[in-house]
Amino acid sequence: MPVSQGRERPLTVHHLNQLLLVCSLVLLVAVAAVRISSRSGLPSLLVYLGIGIAMGQDGIGDIHFDNAELTQVIGYAALVVILAEGGLGTKWKEIEPVLPAATALALAGVAVSVGVTATAAHYLIGLEWRQALIIGAVVSSTDAAAVFSVLRKIPLPTRVTGTLEAESGFNDAPVVILVVAFSQAGPVDHWYALIGEITLELAIGAAIGIAVGWLGSWGLRHVALPASGLYPIAVMAIAVTAYAAGSLAHGSGFLAVYLASMAMGNAKLPHWPATRGFADGLGWIAQIGMFVLLGLLVTPHELGDDVLPGLVIGLVLTMVARPLSVFLCLTPFRVPWQEQTLMSWAGLRGAVPIILATIPMVSGVEGSRRIFNIVFVLVVVYTLVQGPTLPWLARKLQLGGDPEAADLGIESAPLERLRGHLLSVAIPEGSRMHGVEVNELRLPAGAAVTLVVRDEKSFVPLPTTVLRRGDELLVVATDPVRDAAERRLRAVGHGGKLAGWLGTGGIGNGR
């Protein structure tokens, strides 16, 4: 079943039905594979890559696919969705304290990793300098989805999770710029020219991303849409707009979409749980489609000669380049060695390196197919090694401490004509709101708990009603005190009835 060859045939309804059947079956298998990956501790990317390989020309599907340009376009689109979903889930309060460290790791750390890895590829494998620099740049980007799919069951210090999350969101942009620069025909620019180009593109992308995210958040909070289902669509449309605007302005579109999404994710938008669920589902579809397509692109019987180079380069990257970049970038910030060790081992490579490996193929760089094969082997083998061992290492380093109090799930629905808001509050396991009386919430004047749903039964609470885990509250707040009411609810969820006295935030504190 050749995909990229053969005479074109008219698309009929029968062909469309066949295509829909194949796609739906692939999605069902991939969704079932999530269960396997979660139980085994393996990042899901390996399962999806396996599905693609099984469908390819060396597998049972016998599909011949070699269109690197189409793969790159679809990969970029999927990466935009993945970065948008990651940005929406990033909490500003977690990354704000570690922002300088994460930025240093995403910029200076990438430079160290590229230099060390490229030197090893040149002297140990014998690659030309251009090819070595391309490989060094391609594998220097970490993948947050791969990291947190393994660590999601282990509570870690917020400094570790915040640094890893911010780094993975920031380092895609400089890496893309480097790979494109190294893949262009003609001589490679001097290092100072590349630094200037990277700085300018990052500045443009950051400015556009923050602006689009702020404007989008303001609009969604002040304009009531006719249906709640339109809010998730609007949020994703704004995120994609940030990417397009950043790219058209010759800035970093990837940084723009991440920052715009992070701005919206921390803006208390209406119908937020529904929006997060929608974005999470789109993120899964993007990952599944992207990895299956990358699995189709690889030709397993051609990997034999590139296995050893991939293992050698991966060993240098994992044991030398990554730890060195972490040590040089995080030591000035006085990060403990245990956290540096975990972050060194947590530098998983996932979707981004394999997608970036298609750039030299599209640009016609000599030996680009070998570069793709080496990167593919490196990502698969070292993800297989690092992924299952990350939880074990976190426990050995005693970084898997007690989980923090669970955050409240608060959904806001604007009541435009009543100039108010209806807040739906879910009290999760671990919330310190358990045992608090309604009058002890100390909500601001203009906000009140109007209904409690407990054990599938609803009732109007008294001031002395004691709240429990699993309760759902309906809180009505006037427009001027909406933000203060939500801040107070979150503060009590984290600090209990004495939240204001214990320094965990009150009405006047931030989120």
C-alpha positions as CSV (number, residue, x, y, z in Angstrom):
1,M,0.0,0.0,0.0
2,P,2.3,2.8,-1.2
3,V,1.3,6.2,0.1
4,S,3.8,8.5,-1.6
5,Q,3.9,6.7,-4.9
6,G,1.5,5.5,-7.6
7,R,-1.1,7.2,-9.8
8,E,-3.6,9.4,-8.1
9,R,-7.1,8.0,-7.9
10,P,-10.4,9.9,-7.3
11,L,-11.5,9.9,-3.6
12,T,-14.9,8.2,-3.3
13,V,-17.2,7.8,-0.3
14,H,-16.1,4.2,-0.1
15,H,-12.5,5.3,0.3
16,L,-13.5,7.9,2.9
17,N,-15.3,5.2,4.9
18,Q,-12.2,3.0,4.8
19,L,-10.0,5.8,5.9
20,L,-12.4,6.7,8.8
21,L,-12.5,3.0,9.8
22,V,-8.7,2.8,9.9
23,C,-8.3,6.0,11.8
24,S,-10.9,5.1,14.4
25,L,-9.3,1.7,14.9
26,V,-5.8,3.2,15.3
27,L,-7.2,5.7,17.9
28,L,-9.0,2.9,19.8
29,V,-5.8,0.8,19.9
30,A,-3.8,3.9,20.9
31,V,-6.2,4.8,23.7
32,A,-6.1,1.2,25.0
33,A,-2.3,1.5,24.9
34,V,-2.4,4.4,27.3
35,R,-3.5,1.9,30.0
36,I,-0.5,-0.3,29.1
37,S,2.0,2.6,29.3
38,S,0.5,3.9,32.6
39,R,0.8,0.4,34.3
40,S,4.3,-0.3,32.9
41,G,5.7,3.1,33.6
42,L,6.7,3.5,29.9
43,P,6.1,6.8,28.2
44,S,3.2,6.5,25.8
45,L,5.3,7.7,22.9
46,L,6.9,4.3,22.6
47,V,3.6,2.6,22.3
48,Y,2.4,5.0,19.6
49,L,5.7,4.7,17.7
50,G,5.3,0.9,17.8
51,I,1.8,1.2,16.3
52,G,3.2,3.3,13.5
53,I,6.0,0.8,12.9
54,A,3.6,-2.1,12.9
55,M,1.5,-0.4,10.2
56,G,4.6,0.5,8.1
57,Q,6.3,-1.3,5.3
58,D,8.2,-3.7,7.6
59,G,5.1,-4.4,9.6
60,I,1.7,-6.1,9.2
61,G,0.2,-3.0,7.5
62,D,2.7,-2.8,4.7
63,I,2.1,0.9,4.3
64,H,5.0,2.6,2.4
65,F,5.3,6.2,3.6
66,D,8.3,8.4,3.0
67,N,7.0,12.0,2.8
68,A,9.2,13.8,5.3
69,E,7.7,17.2,4.3
70,L,4.2,16.2,5.2
71,T,5.4,14.6,8.4
72,Q,7.1,17.9,9.4
73,V,4.0,20.0,8.7
74,I,1.8,17.6,10.7
75,G,4.4,17.4,13.4
76,Y,4.6,21.2,13.7
77,A,0.8,21.4,14.0
78,A,0.7,18.6,16.6
79,L,3.5,20.3,18.5
80,V,1.5,23.6,18.6
81,V,-1.4,21.7,20.2
82,I,0.9,19.9,22.7
83,L,2.6,23.2,23.7
84,A,-0.8,24.9,24.1
85,E,-2.1,22.1,26.3
86,G,1.1,22.2,28.4
87,G,0.9,26.0,28.8
88,L,-2.7,25.8,29.9
89,G,-1.8,23.4,32.6
90,T,1.3,25.3,33.8
91,K,0.7,27.1,37.1
92,W,2.4,30.5,37.3
93,K,2.9,30.2,41.1
94,E,5.0,27.1,40.6
95,I,7.3,28.4,37.9
96,E,7.6,32.0,39.0
97,P,10.3,31.2,41.7
98,V,12.3,29.0,39.3
99,L,11.9,31.1,36.1
100,P,15.5,32.4,36.0
101,A,16.9,28.9,36.6
102,A,14.6,27.4,33.9
103,T,15.5,30.1,31.4
104,A,19.2,29.5,32.0
105,L,18.7,25.8,31.5
106,A,16.6,26.4,28.3
107,L,19.2,28.7,26.8
108,A,22.7,28.2,28.2
109,G,21.9,24.5,28.9
110,V,21.0,24.0,25.3
111,A,24.2,25.6,24.1
112,V,26.3,23.3,26.4
113,S,24.3,20.2,25.3
114,V,24.7,21.0,21.6
115,G,28.5,21.6,22.0
116,V,29.2,18.4,23.9
117,T,27.0,16.2,21.9
118,A,28.2,17.6,18.5
119,T,31.8,17.1,19.5
120,A,31.1,13.5,20.4
121,A,29.3,12.9,17.2
122,H,32.2,14.3,15.2
123,Y,35.1,12.6,16.9
124,L,33.5,9.3,18.1
125,I,31.2,8.6,15.2
126,G,33.0,10.5,12.4
127,L,30.2,12.7,11.3
128,E,30.9,15.9,9.4
129,W,30.6,19.0,11.6
130,R,27.3,20.1,10.0
131,Q,25.7,16.7,10.6
132,A,27.2,16.6,14.1
133,L,25.8,20.1,14.9
134,I,22.4,19.1,13.6
135,I,22.3,16.0,15.8
136,G,23.5,18.0,18.8
137,A,20.8,20.6,18.3
138,V,18.0,18.1,17.5
139,V,18.5,16.0,20.7
140,S,18.9,19.0,23.0
141,S,15.2,19.6,23.5
142,T,13.4,17.9,26.4
143,D,9.8,16.6,26.2
144,A,7.5,17.6,29.2
145,A,4.9,15.1,28.1
146,A,7.3,12.2,28.3
147,V,8.7,13.3,31.7
148,F,5.4,13.9,33.5
149,S,3.7,10.8,32.0
150,V,6.2,8.9,34.2
151,L,6.4,11.2,37.2
152,R,2.7,12.0,37.5
153,K,2.2,9.4,40.3
154,I,5.1,10.8,42.4
155,P,4.7,14.1,44.2
156,L,7.9,16.1,43.8
157,P,9.1,19.5,45.1
158,T,7.5,22.3,43.1
159,R,11.0,23.6,42.3
160,V,11.7,20.4,40.4
161,T,8.4,20.2,38.6
162,G,8.4,23.9,37.8
163,T,11.9,23.9,36.5
164,L,11.3,20.9,34.2
165,E,8.0,22.2,33.0
166,A,9.3,25.7,32.2
167,E,12.5,24.3,30.6
168,S,10.5,22.0,28.3
169,G,8.2,24.8,27.2
170,F,11.1,27.3,26.6
171,N,13.8,25.2,25.0
172,D,11.9,24.2,21.9
173,A,12.2,27.7,20.4
174,P,16.0,28.0,20.5
175,V,16.5,24.4,19.4
176,V,14.2,24.9,16.3
177,I,16.2,28.0,15.3
178,L,19.5,26.2,15.6
179,V,18.4,23.2,13.6
180,V,17.0,25.4,10.8
181,A,20.2,27.4,10.8
182,F,22.4,24.3,10.6
183,S,20.3,22.8,7.9
184,Q,20.4,25.8,5.5
185,A,22.6,25.6,2.4
186,G,25.9,27.5,2.5
187,P,28.2,28.2,5.5
188,V,26.8,28.2,9.0
189,D,26.5,31.6,10.6
190,H,29.1,32.6,13.3
191,W,28.0,31.8,16.9
192,Y,27.5,35.5,17.7
193,A,25.1,35.9,14.7
194,L,23.1,32.9,15.9
195,I,22.9,34.2,19.4
196,G,21.6,37.5,18.1
197,E,19.0,35.8,15.9
198,I,17.9,33.5,18.7
199,T,17.6,36.5,21.1
200,L,15.5,38.5,18.6
201,E,13.2,35.7,17.7
202,L,12.6,34.8,21.3
203,A,11.9,38.4,22.3
204,I,9.4,38.8,19.4
205,G,7.7,35.5,20.3
206,A,7.5,36.3,24.0
207,A,6.0,39.7,23.4
208,I,3.4,38.4,21.0
209,G,2.6,35.4,23.1
210,I,2.0,37.5,26.3
211,A,0.0,40.1,24.4
212,V,-2.2,37.6,22.7
213,G,-2.7,35.6,25.9
214,W,-3.6,38.7,27.9
215,L,-6.0,40.1,25.2
216,G,-7.6,36.7,24.8
217,S,-8.1,36.2,28.5
218,W,-9.6,39.7,28.9
219,G,-12.0,39.1,26.0
220,L,-13.2,35.6,27.3
221,R,-13.8,37.0,30.8
222,H,-15.8,40.0,29.7
223,V,-17.8,38.5,26.7
224,A,-20.3,35.8,27.6
225,L,-20.5,33.3,24.8
226,P,-23.9,31.8,24.0
227,A,-22.7,28.2,24.7
228,S,-20.2,26.8,27.2
229,G,-18.8,24.5,24.5
230,L,-17.5,27.5,22.6
231,Y,-15.1,28.5,25.4
232,P,-12.6,25.6,24.8
233,I,-12.7,26.2,21.1
234,A,-12.0,29.9,21.6
235,V,-9.1,29.2,23.9
236,M,-7.4,26.8,21.4
237,A,-8.1,29.3,18.6
238,I,-6.4,32.1,20.6
239,A,-3.4,29.8,21.2
240,V,-3.0,28.9,17.5
241,T,-3.4,32.6,16.7
242,A,-0.4,33.4,19.0
243,Y,1.7,30.8,17.1
244,A,0.7,32.1,13.7
245,A,1.3,35.7,14.7
246,G,4.7,35.0,16.2
247,S,5.8,33.1,13.1
248,L,4.6,35.7,10.7
249,A,6.4,38.4,12.7
250,H,9.7,36.3,12.3
251,G,9.6,35.4,16.0
252,S,9.4,32.1,17.8
253,G,5.9,30.8,17.3
254,F,6.4,27.9,19.7
255,L,7.4,30.3,22.5
256,A,4.4,32.5,21.6
257,V,1.9,29.7,21.8
258,Y,3.3,28.4,25.1
259,L,3.3,31.8,26.8
260,A,-0.2,32.7,25.5
261,S,-1.6,29.5,26.7
262,M,0.1,29.9,30.1
263,A,-1.4,33.4,30.4
264,M,-4.9,32.0,29.7
265,G,-4.3,29.1,32.0
266,N,-3.7,31.4,34.9
267,A,-6.5,33.9,34.2
268,K,-9.5,32.0,35.8
269,L,-11.4,31.7,32.6
270,P,-15.1,30.7,32.6
271,H,-15.9,27.0,32.3
272,W,-12.2,26.1,33.0
273,P,-12.5,22.4,33.8
274,A,-14.3,21.9,30.4
275,T,-11.6,23.8,28.7
276,R,-8.8,21.8,30.3
277,G,-10.6,18.5,29.4
278,F,-11.0,19.6,25.8
279,A,-7.3,20.7,25.5
280,D,-6.1,17.5,27.2
281,G,-8.1,15.4,24.7
282,L,-6.7,17.4,21.8
283,G,-3.2,16.9,23.2
284,W,-3.7,13.2,23.3
285,I,-4.9,13.1,19.7
286,A,-2.0,15.2,18.6
287,Q,0.5,12.9,20.3
288,I,-1.1,9.8,19.0
289,G,-1.3,11.0,15.4
290,M,2.2,12.5,15.4
291,F,3.9,9.4,16.9
292,V,2.0,7.0,14.6
293,L,3.1,9.1,11.6
294,L,6.7,9.2,12.8
295,G,6.6,5.4,13.2
296,L,5.4,5.1,9.6
297,L,8.2,7.3,8.4
298,V,11.0,5.1,9.9
299,T,12.2,2.1,8.0
300,P,13.2,-0.5,10.6
301,H,15.4,-2.7,8.3
302,E,17.6,0.4,7.6
303,L,18.3,1.1,11.3
304,G,21.0,-1.7,11.7
305,D,24.0,0.4,10.9
306,D,22.8,3.4,13.0
307,V,22.1,1.5,16.2
308,L,25.6,1.8,17.6
309,P,26.0,5.5,16.7
310,G,22.7,6.2,18.3
311,L,23.7,4.4,21.5
312,V,27.0,6.2,21.7
313,I,25.6,9.6,21.1
314,G,22.8,8.9,23.5
315,L,25.2,7.8,26.2
316,V,27.2,11.0,25.8
317,L,24.1,13.1,25.9
318,T,22.6,11.3,28.9
319,M,25.8,10.8,31.1
320,V,27.8,13.9,30.1
321,A,26.0,16.6,28.2
322,R,22.8,16.8,30.2
323,P,24.4,16.5,33.7
324,L,27.0,19.1,32.7
325,S,24.4,21.6,31.4
326,V,22.3,21.1,34.6
327,F,25.3,21.5,36.9
328,L,26.6,24.7,35.1
329,C,23.1,26.3,34.9
330,L,21.6,25.4,38.3
331,T,24.6,25.5,40.7
332,P,24.6,29.4,40.7
333,F,20.9,29.2,41.9
334,R,21.9,26.9,44.8
335,V,19.8,24.0,43.7
336,P,20.6,20.9,45.8
337,W,22.6,18.1,44.2
338,Q,19.7,15.6,44.7
339,E,17.4,17.8,42.6
340,Q,20.1,18.4,40.0
341,T,20.6,14.6,39.7
342,L,16.9,14.0,39.1
343,M,16.6,16.8,36.6
344,S,19.7,15.4,34.8
345,W,18.1,12.0,34.5
346,A,14.7,13.5,33.7
347,G,15.8,15.0,30.4
348,L,13.7,12.7,28.3
349,R,13.6,13.2,24.6
350,G,10.3,12.6,22.9
351,A,8.3,14.1,20.1
352,V,10.4,17.2,19.4
353,P,13.7,15.6,18.4
354,I,12.1,13.2,16.0
355,I,10.1,16.0,14.4
356,L,13.2,18.2,14.2
357,A,15.1,15.4,12.5
358,T,12.8,15.8,9.5
359,I,14.1,19.4,8.9
360,P,17.4,18.4,7.4
361,M,15.6,15.8,5.3
362,V,13.3,18.4,3.8
363,S,16.3,20.8,3.4
364,G,18.2,18.1,1.5
365,V,21.2,18.0,3.9
366,E,23.6,15.2,2.9
367,G,23.2,12.2,5.2
368,S,19.9,13.5,6.6
369,R,18.3,10.0,6.5
370,R,21.1,8.7,8.7
371,I,20.6,11.6,11.1
372,F,16.9,10.7,11.3
373,N,17.7,7.1,12.0
374,I,20.3,7.9,14.7
375,V,17.9,10.3,16.5
376,F,15.1,7.7,16.3
377,V,17.2,5.0,17.8
378,L,18.5,7.4,20.5
379,V,15.0,8.5,21.5
380,V,13.5,5.0,21.7
381,V,16.4,3.3,23.5
382,Y,17.1,6.0,26.1
383,T,13.4,6.7,26.8
384,L,13.0,3.0,27.4
385,V,15.9,3.1,29.8
386,Q,15.2,6.4,31.6
387,G,11.4,6.3,31.7
388,P,10.8,3.4,34.1
389,T,13.7,4.3,36.3
390,L,12.7,7.9,37.0
391,P,10.2,7.1,39.8
392,W,12.8,4.8,41.4
393,L,15.5,7.5,41.3
394,A,13.1,10.1,42.8
395,R,12.5,7.8,45.7
396,K,16.2,7.0,46.2
397,L,17.0,10.7,46.2
398,Q,14.1,11.2,48.8
399,L,12.4,13.7,46.5
400,G,9.0,11.9,46.5
401,G,7.7,13.5,49.7
402,D,4.2,13.9,51.0
403,P,1.8,15.3,48.4
404,E,0.6,18.8,48.8
405,A,-3.0,19.6,49.5
406,A,-5.0,19.0,46.4
407,D,-6.2,22.1,44.6
408,L,-9.9,22.8,44.3
409,G,-11.6,22.3,41.0
410,I,-13.5,25.6,40.4
411,E,-15.6,26.3,37.3
412,S,-17.0,29.7,36.6
413,A,-20.0,30.5,34.5
414,P,-20.7,34.2,33.9
415,L,-24.2,35.5,34.6
416,E,-24.0,38.4,32.2
417,R,-27.5,39.9,32.7
418,L,-27.3,39.5,36.5
419,R,-23.8,41.0,36.6
420,G,-22.5,38.0,38.6
421,H,-20.8,34.6,38.5
422,L,-21.8,31.1,39.5
423,L,-18.8,29.2,40.8
424,S,-18.9,25.4,40.9
425,V,-16.4,24.2,43.5
426,A,-15.4,20.5,43.9
427,I,-13.6,19.5,47.1
428,P,-11.1,16.8,46.2
429,E,-9.3,14.2,48.4
430,G,-6.6,15.9,50.4
431,S,-8.2,19.3,50.5
432,R,-8.0,21.1,53.8
433,M,-11.5,22.5,53.2
434,H,-12.7,19.2,54.7
435,G,-14.1,19.8,58.2
436,V,-14.5,23.6,57.6
437,E,-17.9,25.1,58.4
438,V,-19.6,27.3,55.8
439,N,-19.3,30.4,57.9
440,E,-15.6,29.7,58.5
441,L,-15.0,30.2,54.8
442,R,-15.2,33.9,55.4
443,L,-16.1,34.7,51.9
444,P,-16.2,38.4,50.9
445,A,-19.4,40.4,51.1
446,G,-21.3,39.7,47.9
447,A,-20.4,36.0,47.7
448,A,-22.3,33.1,49.4
449,V,-22.6,29.3,49.3
450,T,-26.1,28.7,48.0
451,L,-26.1,24.9,47.4
452,V,-24.2,21.8,48.5
453,V,-24.3,18.5,46.6
454,R,-23.3,15.5,48.8
455,D,-23.8,11.8,47.9
456,E,-25.8,12.8,44.9
457,K,-28.2,14.8,47.1
458,S,-28.4,18.6,47.1
459,F,-29.4,20.9,50.0
460,V,-29.2,24.5,51.0
461,P,-26.4,24.8,53.7
462,L,-26.6,26.5,57.0
463,P,-23.8,28.7,58.3
464,T,-22.8,25.7,60.6
465,T,-22.8,23.1,57.8
466,V,-19.5,21.2,57.9
467,L,-18.0,20.6,54.4
468,R,-16.6,17.2,53.5
469,R,-14.3,15.7,50.8
470,G,-16.3,15.0,47.7
471,D,-18.8,17.8,48.2
472,E,-19.7,20.1,45.3
473,L,-20.5,23.7,46.2
474,L,-22.4,26.3,44.2
475,V,-21.1,29.8,45.1
476,V,-22.8,32.9,43.7
477,A,-20.6,36.0,43.6
478,T,-21.2,39.5,42.3
479,D,-18.9,40.7,39.6
480,P,-16.7,42.9,41.8
481,V,-15.8,40.2,44.3
482,R,-15.6,37.2,42.0
483,D,-11.8,37.1,42.0
484,A,-11.6,37.6,45.7
485,A,-14.1,34.8,46.4
486,E,-12.1,32.4,44.3
487,R,-8.8,33.4,45.9
488,R,-10.4,32.8,49.4
489,L,-11.8,29.4,48.4
490,R,-8.4,28.3,47.1
491,A,-6.7,29.6,50.2
492,V,-9.0,27.6,52.5
493,G,-8.5,24.6,50.3
494,H,-4.7,24.7,50.9
495,G,-4.6,26.1,54.4
496,G,-7.9,25.2,56.1
497,K,-10.0,27.6,58.2
498,L,-6.9,29.5,59.5
499,A,-5.6,30.1,56.0
500,G,-5.4,33.9,56.4
501,W,-3.6,33.5,59.8
502,L,-1.1,30.9,58.5
503,G,0.1,32.9,55.6
504,T,-1.5,30.7,52.9
505,G,-3.5,33.5,51.5
506,G,-6.7,35.4,52.2
507,I,-9.0,37.6,50.3
508,G,-6.3,40.0,49.3
509,N,-3.7,37.5,48.3
510,G,-2.9,36.2,44.9
511,R,-3.9,32.9,43.5
